[in-house]
Amino acid sequence: MDISSLEQFHKNREDGNELILKNASTSMKRLMNLDVMAYKDGALNASTKELLGLVASTVLRCDDCISYHTVKCHELGTTIEEFEEAMTIAYVVGGSIVVPHLRRALARWEQLETSKG
């Protein structure tokens, strides 16, 4: 994966969210706001919440969600050790069917690490 695919992922996500909000009812807008607010620091810090989102997304096998939470974890300073432990939980809960998603998540993490420097 190269940096252009990461940039394209962000652009596609932004464009998709704009499209949703343009056509969203009040209920949909409230749900999207809840999604944003739920991941803010609280009793659990934002990094831990993103790891929880990552595990849930991996078990549900949502590639876009996995990419999003991987990027957010990286931005929030999650360590590779924390990331790997969370992915281990996803593997235990989700079973071997999540292995392809683990591969893609770790590839995304490496892409983020490479683009840092």
N, C-alpha and C positions, 0 to 999 in steps of 0.2 A: 504494500500500500504506500502510495506516495502522498506528499503534502497536498497535491491538487485534489485527491480523493477526499481528504479531510476538509478542505475548503468547500468542495462540492457538497459534502454531507451537511455542513453548516448552512450553506445557501439553500439547499433543498428543504431543510428543517424550517428555516426562517420563512421561506416562501409558502410552505405548507401551513404554518401557523397563521400567517397573514390571511390566507385563504379561508381557514377555519373561522377566524375572528370576524372576517368580513361578512360571513354568512351565518354566524352563530346567534342562537337565541340567548336570552339572559341566563337561562339555566346552563347552557354550554359554557358561556363566559365565566360563570361562577365556578364551574368544575375546573376549568383551566386555571383560574386564579388559585383554587384550592391546591391544585397540583404544584404550582409555584411556591405557595406559602408553606406547604407541608415539608419541603426540603430545606427550609431556613433553619438556622441554629435555634435550638430549644433545649429541652432536657437532654436530647441527643444532639451532638454537633452535626453540621451540614455534611461533613465527610462521611460520618457513620451512616447518615440517612441515605447518601448516594450509594454507599456500599450495599445497604439493604435494597435499594432500588435495583442495583446491578444484579444481586442474587435473584430477586423476584423476576426480573426481565430475562435472566438466563434460564431459569426454570420454565418460564413461559415461552422461551425461544423466540423472543422479539429482537431481531438483529438491530433495527434502528434504535430501540430502547437500550440495548446493550452498548452500542456505540456512544449514545448520548451519555449514559451513566459512566462509561469508561473515561470519556473526555472530562466530565465534571469531576470525577474522582481525581484525575490527574491535575486539573486546575486547582483543586482544593488542597493539594499537597499529600494526598494518600501515597503511602510508600508501596513499592512493588510487593513487599512482604504482606502488607495488609490486603492489597488487591488479590494476591494469590490465595491467601487464606479465605477470603470471601468467595472466590471462585471454587475453592475446594468444597465449601458449604453448598454452593449451587450444584456441584457435581454429585455430592452425597444425596441431596434432596431430589435433584432432577434425573439422576441416573446417566448412563452412558450416552443417551440420546443428545445430551447437551455438549458432548465433546467437540463437535464442529464449531459450536458457538464459543466455547472456551478458546479454541485456536484463533478464531477471528478477533476475540476480545484481546488476547495477548498480542496479536499482530498489531492491533490498533494501539495498544499501550507502547509497543516498541516504536511505532510510527511517531507517537507523541514525544517519546524520549529523544528520538533522532531529530525531530523538528525544534527541540528546545535549544540546541547548541548552535 
